[in-house]
Amino acid sequence: MENYEKTSFRFEIDNFSEKKAEISSPIFISGGCEWFITVHPKGCPIEDYLSVYLHVANHDSLRTGWKIRANYSFTVLNQSLRELKRTTEACDLFCAVVPGWGYPKVLPVVKLQEEGYFEKKKPSFSSSQFSGWGQDKLIIQVEIKVVEDVHEEELTGKEMLDFNGFPILYTQLASVSKIFVNHMDFAECFRPKDKGVKTAYMNLLLSLIETLCKPPLSFSETELSNARNELNELTEAGFKLDWLEAKLDEVSLERKNATANSYRVEELEARIKNLELTLSDLKVELNKEKKTKFTEILSFDDIVGSRNYQI
């Protein structure tokens, strides 16, 4: 592959404080690839934080198996070019499964609203070209260096890659990246160093997450107990999984309530069935009583009729 130089691109957003929805930059080229930036003023997926992401543009048109590994970082500036925040440099693999990477928590939104972040730059009367006066402009600058690019590769589904220190399958990339995006520090205290062990633990975690996505009533007591044991094993290994523990507690409670409701329904159905049987017995008894009464009336009429005949 070619040895690409580091390049930078600036995305200027006027009247930023008025923005609420996602904002996309124009497409730019770096390392022989087309890119664009997305900015989320209200946060994505974490609310109340400025979120910034780098994406491969037109990735649907790229050949099967493409992948690009790039080092990149973001700098947030105000219109006076005062640096508000600089992210650490990341090195991520962009591919068909995950064409975009970035930082969900660049700056708290409340920080951007504080006085001094957006300066009202006074116009220079010696220059008629200044057009930024009175605007709360936010500038996102990205520095990027492509370190690996593969334009086409035959995929078997068994390709392995290293993601944040965890050897995982290429097909697991989307699931694993979602965990890191939503719970960035969950593996900070993970102790094992052996790659095989790390892969095994990650597989266990992904399997547990998949299990807990099932409907609560589909769980048996044994499955819930096994899920709790797996969670304890992962926690003891150093994972921070309070969010997954909360999910397991939620599933357990929902199953308990659903089971209790199910027992109540069964109890009511049994009572209804018993009442129906009792009603059926009463109807039979009533019919017998009616039949006996009717027979007695007929017998009485016979007697009366006989007496009249004799007279």
C-alpha positions, 0 to 999 in steps of 0.5 A: 500500500501507499505511504499516505501523509497526514492531512487535516480538514476543517468543518465550519458550522455557523449559528451552532447554538441554533442547531439541533439535528445531525450536521454533515460536512462536505466530502473531502479526500485523505489517503486516497479515500473520500470522507465526511464528518457528522456532528451531533449538537445534542449527542449521539448516542449519549445525550447532552454531549457534543458528538463527532464522527468520521465516516467513509463516504460512498462506502456502498459503492466500494468493493466487497471486503474493503477496509481502511485503518486510519489514525485520526483526532478531532479539535473543536475550535470557536470562531476565534480559533481558540481551542475548546477541546482536542481528542486523543488520537484513535486508530480504528478500522473502517469497513462495510460493517462499521463505516464510521467511528468517532467520539460520542462524548467530546464536550458537555453541551452545557460547556458550549453554552457557557460564556466565552465559548462563542466569542462575538468577534468584532469586525475589522473595518480595514477588511470588507471580507470578514463575515463572521461577526455576531455568529456563534461559529463552531469549527471541527478540525480533523487530522487523519492519516490512512495507515492501511487500505484494502480495496477488495478481499474475499470474505469467509466470515472467519477473518480475525482482527484486533479491536481495542486489544481484543482479537475478534471475528470480522463479523463481530465488529459491529456488536463489539464496537457498539459496546465500546461506543455505549460503554467506553470504560467497560474493559478498563479493569479487564485483567487477562492478557492472553489473546485466546483468553480475551477472545473467549471472554468477549465471546462469552459477553456477546453470547450473554448480551444476545441471550438477554435480548430474548423475551422474558417468558422464554427463560427457564430458571436454569437459564437465568441462573446460568446467565447470572453465573456468566455475568459474575464470571465476566465481572470477576475478570474485570469487566464493568457490567453494571448496565448488563446487570441492570438488564438481567435484573429487569429480565428477571423481574419481568419474568417473575411478574409475567410468571405470577400473572400466568399463574393468576390467569391459570388460577382464574381459568381453573376457577371458571372451569369449576364454576362451569362444572358446578353450573352444569351439575346444577342444570342437570339437577334442575332438569331432574327437579322439573321432570319429577315435578312434571311427573307428579302433576301428570299423576295428580291429573290422572287421579282427578280425572279418574274421580270425575269419571266415576262420579 
